[in-house]
Amino acid sequence: MQVTEISSAGLKREFEVVVPAATIADGVSARLAEIAKDATMPGFRPGKVPMPVLRKRFGQAVMGEVLEQTVSNMSAQALQDRGLRPAMQPQVQVTSFGEGADLVYKLAFEILPEVVPMDLKALELQKVKVQVGDAEVDKALGRMAEQRGKAKAEAADRASQSGDIVVIDFVGKVDGTAFAGGAANDQRLELGSGQFIPGFEDQLIGLSAGASAVVKVTFPEAYPNGDLKGKAAEFDVTVKQVLAPATIPVDEEMAKEMGFEDLETLRGAIRDQIAREFAEMARLRTKRQLLDKLAAAHSFDVPQSMVEIELQAIMANLERERSMGMEDESTRGKSPEELGAEFRPIAERRVRLGLLLSEIGRGNNIEVSQDETNRALVEQARRFPGQERKVIEQFRSNPEMLAQIRGPLFEDKVIDFIMEMANTTETSMTVEELQKAQAEDDKSGA
């Protein structure tokens, strides 16, 4: 094999590879010899088919197989001999080949950049410890009492009010014709909850049990059902019951009904739960700070092929949000070209940080164990009740899907390692302060 570098610019590399005709011929002969051992053809005993007959029958297919295997093996050898790590699958272009002639092809790819991580001990990070005050616990208890009150709602001999639960029958029509999914009986609906499309619940306030009404609404432009979005509709509604939520006091009795020894034990459990929930928010805030510092401290070229893939993922997500009516105001009305130019730096940053985290993990022998992968798979499968086994098998049989499971696990382990190495200081924040800080970060795009 003869390998000649014909282009080297930045991270891009291009080689010309020449494989002697004899190597190809030897490969074809060896493969035909393997086939000959078990070949069966009319007029010949098994394993006794003459080579010229086999060559005529299988020659073209074997040639294609040998060429593909030769290109794969020779390309891998060329990269290994030169210590090159391609960022993506190399592109192969055959430039010359014929019966009895040398195989000549071009091998083009981008290499992974040399990444030298900073001294992680020089990183200065601020970790947030969340303080859960009595006010947060009281709010949570109040919400629990409210929900229990709704569950124990009793019939009210009066007109409905916001916050009441009405039991209704309804039939929806567009242009006088009922539509699929637009009817129900004994539907429980909390007035003011926003469960139904805008305007529906408001028109049921002030009605008593036994009353009927025609509710006129317009489906939102972002409504998931494309046949209904933006259309005017009328619903024939019959109110069968008006239920007023019961008043549930936050006391010892409520705590015991919920399975706790006393109110103080319930308060402690709620405090711990809130602390766990906001500890994750605090960790994400520290992670964002860490990534910002890493991005600022490292500057190296990144493979544009990887950037393109990341940019495509960003654009696909934007398109999904646009189709669901969730498009951010900052991107509204912009062309794909404008959005591409705007989000390319973000894609480059993500690729750069991904390569950096990968190098830190590789250099410190950080790996995701099979047990960790299995636990994540089980957690993923639980989202599809009744199909758990099928989901797990699907992931295990698809390397790309499995990588989507292992990738975030690896990133989290590397992030945890960096946080342990960094110079960290701890600061305390109340839940309200953390939420306010998070909102400011989101607004600034930090």
N, C-alpha and C positions, 0 to 999 in steps of 0.2 A: 504494500500500500504506500502510495506517495501522497503526502499532504502538504499543500502550499498555501500560506496565508496570502490572500489577495486584497484584504481590506481590514483596516483597524482604525476606528474612529470612536473615541469615547468608550462607551460600553459595547459598541457594535463590533462584531467580528464576522468575517466571511472567509471560508477556506475552499480550495478546490481539492477534491479527493479523487485519486486515480487508483482503481483496483484492477490489477492485471487480469486479462481474459482467462488465463490459466486458473486463477483462483475461483472464478465463477464456474468454469468448466468442472473443476474438481468438486465444487459444491453440488453441482447438478448430478454428477456421477455418484457421489456419496448418497445423495437423497434417493436417486433411482435404485441404488443397491439396497437401501432400506425397504423400499416399496417391493422390490423383487422377492424378498423373503416370504411375503404372504400374498403376493398378487395372484389372482385367479382370473383367467380369461378362457373363453371357449377354445377347445382344441389343445390346451396345455394343462399339465398337472400343476396343482398349487405349488408356488415357489419355483417353478421351472419355466416361467415365461422368458423368452430370450430378451436380452437388453435392447436390441434394436427395435423390437416390438414395443417394449415399455417406453422407450424414448419417443417413439412416434405417438403413442397413446397419451402419455403423461408429460411429455417434454415441456410444452408451453406452460402448463400449470406449475410444474416443478421449477421452471426458470423464474416465474414470477415470485414464487415462495422464496427461492434462494436469493434473488435480488433484494427483496424486502429485508430478509434476515441479514444479508451482507451489509446493506446500508446501515441498518441498526447497529450491528456489531462494530463496524469500522468507524462509525461516527462516535460511538461511546469510547472506543479505544483512542481516537484522535483527541477527544476532550480530556481523557484521563492522562494521556502522555504529556499534555501541556498544562495540567492542573487547572483546567477551566471549569467553572460551574455555570451552566446556562440558566438564565432567569426563567425561560419558558422553553417549551419543546422547540428544538431547532427546525428551521425550514429547509427542506431538501428539494433541489431542482436538478434533475438528471439532464446533463447537457450533451452526452454522447454515449451511445451503446448500440451494439449490433452483434449478430451471431459471430462469435470468434473474435470480437474486438474488446478492448478495455472498457470498463465502466468508468465514466467520468461524471461527477456530480458536484454541485456547489452546496455548501453547508453554511447557512446564515443564522445568526442568533445574537442575543445580547447576554453578556455575562453579568453575574451578580457583582455589585461593587464591593470593594474592600471596606468593611465597616469596623471602625475602632471605637468602641464605647468609651465614654468619659469615665472618670473615677466616680463610681456611684456614691462613694462616701462623701463626695463634695456636694451632692444634691441636698438642698435644704427644703424640707417639706413641712407643712403645717397640717397636723391631724386634728380633726374635730371630734370632741367627745360630747355626745348629745345629753343634755339635761332635760329630763321629762318632769315638768312641774305639775302641781296639783290641778292647775287649770286645764291642762291637756287631758288628764285623767278624768276630770269632771265632764269635759265635753264628750269624751268617749262613752262614759256611763250614761250621759243624757241621750246619746244616739241609740244606745242599746235599749234604754227604757222606751224610747220612741218606737223602735222597731217591734218591741214586745207588745206595745200598746196597739200597734196596727194589727198584729197577729190576733189580738184579743178584741178587735173592734166589734161593737154591738150595734144593733139596729137603732137608728135615730128617727124619731117621729117629727121630722122637720125637713126644711129644704136643705139641699147639699151646700157645703162650704168648702173652700180650699183646704186641703188636708184630709178631707173625708175620703172614704173608699166607697165607690158606687159599683153595684153589680148590674151589668147592662147586657142587653141583646142589641146587635146592630147589623145593618147591611149597608155596604158602601156601593155607590154607583157613580160611573163616569158617563156623561151624556145619556143618563137614564138607564144604563146597562150595568148590571152587577158585574164585578170583576173578581177574579180568583184571589183568594186570601183576604177578601174585604168583608167577611162576615164572621160572627162568633156569637155564641150564647153563653150566658152566665160568666161574662168576662169581668174580672175584678180590676178596677182602675182607680188608682190614687189620684185625686184631683190636685193638679199643681206639681206632679212628679215629672212631667215632660216625657212620659212613656210613649204617648201618641204624638202624631204630627202636630206642629204648632197650630194653636187655635181650637183644637178639638176639645180639650179638657175645659177650657174657659167657658165654652158654650153649654156645659153641663152643670155649672154652678147655679144654684137657685132652684133646682128641680127636686121634687119630692118623689118618693117611691110610687110607681104607677104612671108617672108622667112620660110623655113621648116628645121627641123633638127631632127636627131636621138640622143636622150639623153640617155647615158649609165650610169647606176648607180647600186649600190649594197645596198639592204635594210640592215639597221643596225641589229645586233644580238638582240638588245633590242626592235625591232619593235613590236608593239602590236599584229599584225596579225601573228600568229604562222606559217601560210602557206607561208608567204613571207619573214620572217626574215632570213637574211644571204644570200638571193638569188640575183643573178644578173638579171637585168631587162633592157629593152629598151623601150623608150617612143618615139612614132612618134608625133612630136610637130609642129604645124603651128602657127606662130606669126601673129595675126590679126591686132594688134595695139601696138604702143610704145607710152606710155604716160609719159610726163615729169612733175614732181610735180611743181606746181606754187610757186613762191616766195611770201610769205605772210609776210609783215612787221609787227612787233609788234608795233602797234600804236593805236590811238584813234578809228580809223575805225574798227579795229579788235575787240576792246573791245565792241563797240556798236553792231557789228554783233553777238556777243556772249550774248547780252542782258544786258550789264553793262552800267552804265551812262558814265563812262570815263575810261581811262587806269588806273588811280590811284585806282579806285574802284575795278577793276579787279585784280590789284596787291594785294590789301588788302584781297580779297577773297581767292586768291591763297596762300597767306602767312598763313591765318587762317587754310586752308585745310592741308597744309604741317605740321603746328604745331599740328593739331589733329592727323595726321597719326603717327608722330614721338613721340607724347606724349604717345601713346600706347606702342611703343617700349621702351620708357623710363620706363614706369610702369612695363613692363615685366622684365626689367633689375633689377629694385628694388625688384620685387617679387622673382627673382632668388636669389638675395642677401639675402632676408629675409629667404627664405627656407634653404639656406646654413647655416645661423646662427642658425635657429631652429634645424636643423639636428645635428649641432655640439654641441648644448646645451642639447640635450635629448638622453638618451640611455636607452632603455627598450626592453625586449623580445617582439617579434611579432609572431602572430600565423602563423605557417608554411603553413597551409592550404590557408591562404590569400596570402602568398608569392608565392605559387605555381600558383595560379590563375593569379597573376600579371606577373609572369615570363612567363606563357603561352601566355599572351597578347603580351609581348615584342617579344617573339620568333615568334609569328604569324605575327607581323608587319615586322620583319626582313625577313620572308619568302616571304611576299608580295613584299617587296622592291627587293628581289633577283629575283623573277619571272618577275618583270618589268625592270630588268636591272639597278636598282638604288642602288645596294648594295654598302655600304661604303667599302673602301679599307681595313679598320681595321678589318672587319669581313670576308673578302674574304678567301675562302679555309678552314675555320674552321669547325670542326664537331659540331653537335648539343650538344654533351657533353661539348666541349670546350666553346661554346657560352653560354650554361647554367651556367657553372661555372663563366664565365666572367660577366654575367648580373644578377646573383642572388643577389649580394650586392646592385645593383641598384633597384631591385624589393623590397628588404627588406627596403631600404631607403624610397621608395614610400609608402609602407604600413605603415611604422612608421610615416611618415609625415601626411598621410591620417588620421590615428588614432588620432594624436596630434591635427590636425585642427578640426576634429570632436569633440574632447573633449573641445577645446576652444569655438567652436560654441555652444555646449550643455550647457557649464557652463555660457555662457553669453546670453543665450536665443536668439541666432541668428537663424532665420528661413527664408525659402523661401516662400513668399506668393503665393497664387493661382494666383493673377494678374501677378506676375513676371513670374510664370510658363507659363501662357497663352501667354504672350508676346513672350517668348522664343519659344513656340510652333508655333506661327504664323510666326515668323522669320524663323524657320526651314522649315515650309510648303511652304514658298515663293520660296524656292529653287527648287520646283517641280511645275511649272506653270500648271494650269489645274487640278492638283491633290491635291490641298490644303486640302479640306475637308477630303479626304481619308487618307492623311498623319496624320492629327490631330486625327482622330478617331483611327488610328492604334496605335499612341503613347498612347492615353488615355486608350485603352483597354489592353495595355501591361505594367505592372508595371516595368519591367526591362528597357524597352525603355524610360519610363517616368523618371526613376532614372538617365538615361544618360543625360536628360535635366536638372533635378534639381541639380545633383551633381556639375557640374561646376559653377552654379549660387550660390550654398551654399559656395563653395570654395572661389569664388571671394568676397562674402560678409564677410567671415571670414578674408581673406587677407586684405581687406579694414579696418576692425576693428583693426587688429593688427598694420597696418600702422598708424592708428590714435593714438593708445596707445604708440607706440614706440617713442624713442627719435630720431627725424629726423633732419638732416641738409640738406640744399638745395644747389646744385651746378649747375652752368650753363654750357651747352655744345652746341656747334654748331651742326648742322645736321651731318656734316662731322666727327666731333669728336665722336659723339654718334655711328655712323656707324662703325668707326674704333674700338671703345671700344667693341661693340657688336661682331665684327668679331674676336677680340682677345679672348673674352669670349668663343665663339663657338669653336675656335681652341684649347683652353686649356681644354675644357669640363667643364668649370665652371658653 
